[in-house]
Each structure stands twice: as structure tokens, then as C-alpha cells.
């Protein structure tokens, strides 16, 4: 009998009903914040609508009683008359060229960290207006050793399988050098490039993607080995050097859900798997196989809304000719500057063995189990007038980390254990850039553990 709709004929949007028998419009609700998108029950006894209140948008429901409907105010059309569209200009088609919009769109000077200490760098990014082409380039100069690090990436996105090209040059400390039977630091120079494709499967309630990448890297010694040789010990053992070609296959899947007032995903899981292979058949001087994986599960407390238990297990294993380099490492967060992070847009993730020095343990295999109980503390939603800075919410977590990186077979008695707590502040800068400030304290309970305090911009896993 009634057709329900939203109308602002009274100056505020309310739910109205059109009486099909009499042809009269009737007003159903009388709210101040507005009522929109009505949906009545099949039996016509209740109706739900979208309303706006003190806490924002919400869904409201009410019983329907036609005796309480009041006559709707007459519709007042105070909108200006539509102007006729101007005559269409003749347009000519021509092949698309990205040249006119391909120049860099952003330049940035950065001050951050490389593998040895502080680094001064410059970054440039750009792409065409349609989005077929995208590129970025970065050059950094280490202030500790004077080393150069460079990286350039180009992505072609017009095909169903976006193609990524990357070239890089850099120095970093590695393992694998033994002098007089003792491990020494090896400074490795890596020069190489990659080409890869990626396909994301269209999904309604989960995401899935698969990628394939081929990389070619030359590994060499950047500095002469300076060590006292002892004739009573075997000669030095050097890490492998030469051309490393690898083929990497990756797969990811996620159905993690984060609702409007959640401080973290509250249900679902994320899975990432990858395997890479180096072999002479694909141009490599070495033979190696490396596997990596991580699984994250989110479980909401059924008794307390928005309280979440987050569990994560990450691992990796590598074997072959270059195993002694120790490609995996676990440890605490690096010491970074919050200001540098904001200027460089460089943020830390959540994978860490907190309570231990950065890169405390290295090896050809690692396992890391993390558990965090996360809970909201206060929803602030505050700013000073219209300044481009806005504090959203404060929330906390209690955590434990358990893991190790090692050569050879695993030994559970060597695994490190750390516990602690963290305070997070979600805030916004520039009206739309969102960040999370992490303030934490951690204590390592095993050998090599320490009490750490840290402050940086980063997001948990």
C-alpha cells in the first residue's frame, strides 16, 4: 500500500511514504540529523534506514504504524532552471601518447638510514595521467662509509598482467666470511635487475594474487678483507661471489576484515607464500632454493567488542651454494627518527623479535611466532580548529615474540623469547594522510635480551 522514500522537502531529509490508494505523501520520521535509504520488512511492520547522529552514520530501525504518519509538507521546488547544454565542440581522435604527462610529479630529499648508518638521498616519482606507466628512482649516499645506493623501478600497467622492471646497486654487510675460524663482517656489493609480472584475481570478499619474478644480480666484494692471518688456523673462507640468477614465485590470499570502529583487523586471515630458485639452467653460477611464508590470524574477543587477538607465524629456509651468507635475520626494531619517517614516508612493519638488538640473529633459516592482544583505549577525534592535524584514537597491545634465525638444524633451547606492551596513536596530517605512532617497551627474557624503549611510526602486522 505504501512506497517509502527519503525526501528533504521540510529542509531535513526524512523518510516519507506515498499512499498508493489515495496518492497522498505522508511523513514517517521526524529527525534532526537526517534519514536516508529506507528499507521496509516484507510484512510491512518495520523499516530500517540510514541515519546520522553524534557518532556518525548508523543504521536505525523502527515499527511502522500508519496511524502515526503525518501529512508531508508540500514539495517546494526552489532549484534554478537547468541551463541548456552548450553546443558540442567537434573532437578529433588521435593515438594516445604518454609523453605530455610523463615528467616527474614529485621530488623529495630524504635523510634516513642505510645498512651502515645515516644516509642522505633523493627520490623522484612520476607517471602518465592515464596510469599506464609509473616509475620511481632513488639515489642515496651513506654518511658513515660514503657508499652509494641506487634503485629505479618502472611499471607498465596497461596489460592484464602488469609488468615491473627494476635495477639496483648497493652495499650491505653479510655473513659468510671466516678468518682464523671466527666470523668476520663481509661488505657485499650487489648490482642487478628484475623483471616481474603479477595478476590479482577479482574477488568480492577476499583478495588473491600471484606473481612471477626473474632476477639477475652480480655479488662481489666491496672492500678488501682486513684481518690478521694466523698460520695455526686454516686460510680464510670467503663468501661466494659471482652471478646469481633467480626465479621467484609468490602467492598471497586474504579475507581479513576491519570494521568502522576497529583499531586493527578483527577477523579473517592473511597468507603469503614464496619460493625462489637459482640454477645454472636460468643463468646462475650458483644453485640455491629459498622458501618464505607467513600466516596471520585475527580473532575478536566474543565478550568485548573491538578487542582482538592477533597471531602471526613467519618462517623461511634457504639452502644451496650461497647458504653461508645468512640471508635471514631477526631482532628488534631499528633506531629511527619519527620526523625522518614522516619526511621520507618510510614506516616500520610489525615483524620483529622485540627485546633484542636489531639483526641480533642471522642464518639460513628462521622462525618467528608473535601474539598480540589489541584493545581500544579512547576515541579522541579532535583537532585544533581547521589545522591539518587530527588525532583519531589511542589504543594499546600486550605482546610476546618467540623465534630465532640460525645455521644448521633448529634447536628450540636457542630460541629467543620477548614480551612487552605498546601504545598506538592514530593521527592524520594534511587532511587525508593517516599514520600510526607506536610507543613501546620490550624485554628480552633469553640470552642477549635487553629492556628496550622505542618510538616510531609503524603499523602492526
N, C-alpha and C positions, 0 to 999 in steps of 0.2 A: 504493500500500500504506500510506503514511503521510500523516497530516493534521497539518500543522505549525501551531503556535500559540505565543503568548507567555504565560507563567504566572509569578506571583511566589509560588508555593506554598513555595519554600525561603526566602523572605524577600527575595530579589533576583529581579527579572524575568529569566527565561532563556527560550530557545527550546526548546520541547518538541515531541515527535512522538507522535501517537496511532496505535498499530498497529491497522489496521482488521481484520487477521486474528485477532489474539489479544485485542484490546481493552485492551492494556496501555499506560499513558502512559510515555513514555521522555524523558529529558532529553538534549538535543543539545548545548547550550553550557554553559559554566561560567564566567561572567564576574562581575566585581565592580561594574561601572558600570551594568549593565542591558542587556538585549537585547529589542527590540520589533519589531513589524511584519515578520514573516518573509515571504519570497517565494522559493520554490524554482524552479529551472530546469525547463523542460519535460521534460528527460530524467532528472530526479531525482538528478543528480550533484553539484549545487552549490546553495547557498542564500545569499541576501543578507538582511541585517537592519539595523535602525536601532539604533546603539549610542551610548552617552555615555562620552566619555573626558576626558582632561585639557584638550583644546582644544574641548570641547563636543560637539555632535551630529555624527555622521558615519555613513556607510554602510559596512558591513563585509560581506565575502563569505568563504565557506569551503567546502571539499569536504565532501560527505556520505558518511559511512561508517557504515552501520547497526551494524557490529561495535563501534564506539566509543560507541554510545548506552548510557547507564546508566539503571537504573530511576529513575523520577521519584519524588520524595518524595510521600507521601500528602497529599492536599489537606486542609488544616485550616481549617475554617470558624469563625473567631473573630469574625465580624461580628455585631453585635447584631441581634435580630429586628426586622423592619420594623414600625413602628407604623402602625396603621390611619389612613387619611386622615380628617381631621375632616369632619363633615357640611358640605356646600357651603352657603354663605350665598346667599340669593336676591339676584340682581343686577338692577338696573334700567338699561336703556339710555336715553341721552339724547344730544342733539346735542352734538358736541364744540365747546368754546369755548376759545380760547387765552388768554382774559382772566386766568385764575388764575395762569398761569405766564409772562406776557408782560413782567413788570417786568425792568429791567436786572439782569443776573447779574454784571457786573464793572464796576468804576470804576477809572480809573487817571489819575494825574497824570504828565505827561511833560515832560522837558526835552530838547530836540533842536535841529535846525537847520531853518530855512526858507530861502527863496531869498536872504535878505539877511544871515543870521547866526543867532544863538541865538533859540530860541523856547520859551515856556512854554505847555503845552497840557493839556487834559483830554479823556479818551476814555471813552466808555460803550458797552457792548455788551450784547445780550440776544437773547431769542428764546423761543418756546414750547417746552414739553417734548417735543412730538411732532416738531418740526423743520419744521413748515410755514412758520413765519415766523422771520426772522432780521434783525437790524438793528444798525447801529453809527453812532455820531456822534462827531465830534471838533471841538474849538474850540482854536485856538492864537493866542497873542499874541506878535508879534515883539518881542524886546527891543532890537533895533537901530533900527527905524523906528516901533515901536508899531502896526504893521499887524495886522489880524485875518484869519485864515484859518479857514474852517469847511467841514465836509464831513459829509453824512449819507447813509447808504445803507440801503435796505430790500430784502430778497429774499423772494419768495413761491415756495416750493418744492413745492407740492402738485401742480402740473401736470407733465406730461412735459417741458414747456419752462419751466424756472424763469425767473421774471420779476424783473428787477432795476431798482429806481428809485433815482436818485441826484441830489442837489442840492449845489451847492458855491459858495463865494465865496472869492476870494483875490487877492493881488497878487504880481507876479513881474516881473523885468526881461526885456525883449525887445529885439530888434533892429528896424531899420526907420526910425529917426529919424536924419535927416541935417541938420546945421546947418553952413552955410558949406562944404558939400561933405564934411564929416567926420562919421563915425558917432558918435552920442551914445546914452546909455542912455535907454530909454523904460520907464517904470513902468506896467505894464498892469493894469487891474482886470478880472477875469473873473467873471461871475455867470451861472450856468446850471444845467442839469439834464440827465439822461439817462434813457432807458428802454431796456432791452435784454432779449433772450431768448437762451438758449443750450441746445444739445442735444448730449449726449455719446453717441456710438454705442457700444453694448456690444460689446466685443472680448475675446478670450481672451489674445492675445499682443501686442496693440498697443492704443493709445488714439487716438481721433479725436473731434474736437469741432468744431462750427460755431456761430457767434454772429452776431447782428444787433443793432445798437445805433443809436438815434436820439438825437442830442444837440442842445441849443439853448443857445447861450451869447451873452451880450452882452459885447463887448470895448470898453473905454473907457480913457481916460487917468486915472490915479490922482493924478498930480501935475502942476502947471504946468511947462511947459518953461522952464528957466532957462539961457539961453545968450546970449552976446554976438553980436548980428547984425552982419554986415559987408555994407555996401551993394555991395561989389565982387563978392559972390557971390550966387547965386540964393537965393530965400527958402527957409526950412526945408521939408523934406519929412517929413510926418508919416506914421506907420503907419496903416493902415486901421482905422476904428472903426465899430462897429455890431453888428448881429445876425448871428451865424454859426450856421447850422443844418447839421448834417452827418449823413450816413447811413454807418455803418461795418459792413463785412462781414469776419469773421475766420474762419480755418480753421487747425487745428493737428493734427499727427499725430506719433506717437512709437512706436518699438519699442525704445527704449534699455533695456539690461539691466544691472543691478548685482547681482552675486552676493554671498554672505555676507561674504567677506573683501575685497571690492573697496573701495578708497578713493574710487572715482568710477565712474560707468557705464563699462563696459568694452567694450561693443559696441552696435551699433544707431545710430539717428539720430533727431533731432528737427527738425521743420519747422514754422514758423509764418509765415503769410501774412495780411496785412490790407490792405484798401483802403477809403478813406473819400472821400465826395463831398459838397461843398457847392454848392448851386444854388438860384436863386430858386424853382424848382418845389417845393422842400421847405421854403420859408420863409426862405431865407438872403438877406442883402444882398450876399453875395459868391459868387464861383464859384471853386472850388478842388478839386483832386484830390490825394490823398496815398496813397502806397503804402509799406508797410513789409514787410520779410521778414528771416528769419534761418534758417540751416541749420547744424545741429551734427552732427558725425560722430565716433564713438568707435571707435578701432582698438586692440585689445590686442596687445602685443608677443608674437609667437608663440614667442619664445625665453625670455622672462622673465614668469612669471605675475604678474598684477595690475599690470604696467607698461602704461600706456595713453597713446596719442597722441590728444589731443582737438583737433579742428579746428572753427572756427566762422567763418561769414561772415554779417554783418548789413549791411543797407542800407536806404535809404529815399530817396524823392524826392517833392517836392511842387511843384505849380505852380498858378497862378491869381492872383486878385486880392490875396491876402494873403501872397504869396510872400516879401515883403521882411522879414517878421517873423523869419525864421531859426528855423524850428521844430525843427531838428535840431542837436545839439551832440555833440562828442566831446572826451575829455580824461581825466585821471587820476581816481583816487578822491577823494571829498571828505574833508576832515579831520573825523573824528568821534571821539567818546569811546566806548570799549568798555563802560564802566559805563552810559552813557546808552542804548546799543544794547540791553543786556540788560534794563534797566528798561522801555524803550519797546517791546521786541520788534520792533526795526527793524533789518534786516540788509541788507547790500550784496550785489549780484549779481556776476557776473563780466564784464559788458561794460564795457570801459574801454580807453582809449588810454594805457597806463601809461608814465610818464616825462615827462608833460606836465601843466600846470595843469588843474584842473577846468574843464570847458566851454571848453577852450582854443580850439577852432574851432567856428564856427556857420555854418549855411547852410540852403539849401532842398534840399540833397542830402547824403547821407553814405554812406561805405562803410568797413567795418572788418573786417579779417581778423585772426583770432587763432589761435595754435597753442601748445599746452601739452603738455609731456611730463611725466606724473604717475607717481609711484612711491612705494610704501610704505617707511617707514624703520624703524619699530618699533611693535609692537603691545603697548601697556603694560597695559591692562585692570587699573587699580589705583585704589584709594580708601583713605581712612583710616577704618578700622572701618566703621560704617554711616552715615557722614556723607553728606548728599545732594549729593555732588560726586564725579564719577567721570571719570578720564582714560581715553579709549579707545585712541587711536592717534596717531602722528605720521607725517606724510607730506609730500612736497615736490613741487615742479614747477619746470621751467625754461620760459620763455615768450618769445614775440615777438608784438608787435602792429604792425599796419600799416594806416593809414587816415587819413581826413580828412573834414571837413564844409565845405561851400563853397557859394557862389552861382555860378550860371552853369555852364559846361562843366567837366568834370573835367580836371585836369592832374596826371598821375602824379608829376611832379617836385615838387609841393607836398605830397604825401602824407607823413605823419609816420611814423617808424619807432622802435619802442622795444623794449628787451629787459630781462630781469631774471630773478629767481628768487623763489620764495615757499615758506614753511614753514607747514604747516597742523597744528593740534592739534584733534582731535575730542574733545569732552568732553560730559558730561551733568550737568545740575543738576536738583534736585527729583525725582530717581529716574526721570524719563521725558522731560524736555525736553533735546533734543540740539542742540548748537551746534558751529560750526567757527570757530576763531580763525585769522585769516590774518595772517602776518608776512611782509612783502615788501620787496624793494628793486628799483627800476626805474631805468633810464637812457634818456633820450630821445636818439637819435642824429641827429635832424634839427633844423631851425631851431626855436627855442623850447623845446628839450628841456632837461631838468634831471635830476639824480640825486635820487630820492625814496626815503624810507623810510616805511612805513605799517604800522599795526597796527589791526585792526578785526575785528568778527565778520561773516563773509560766506561765501558759498559760490561756488565757481567755476561757470562755465557747464556 
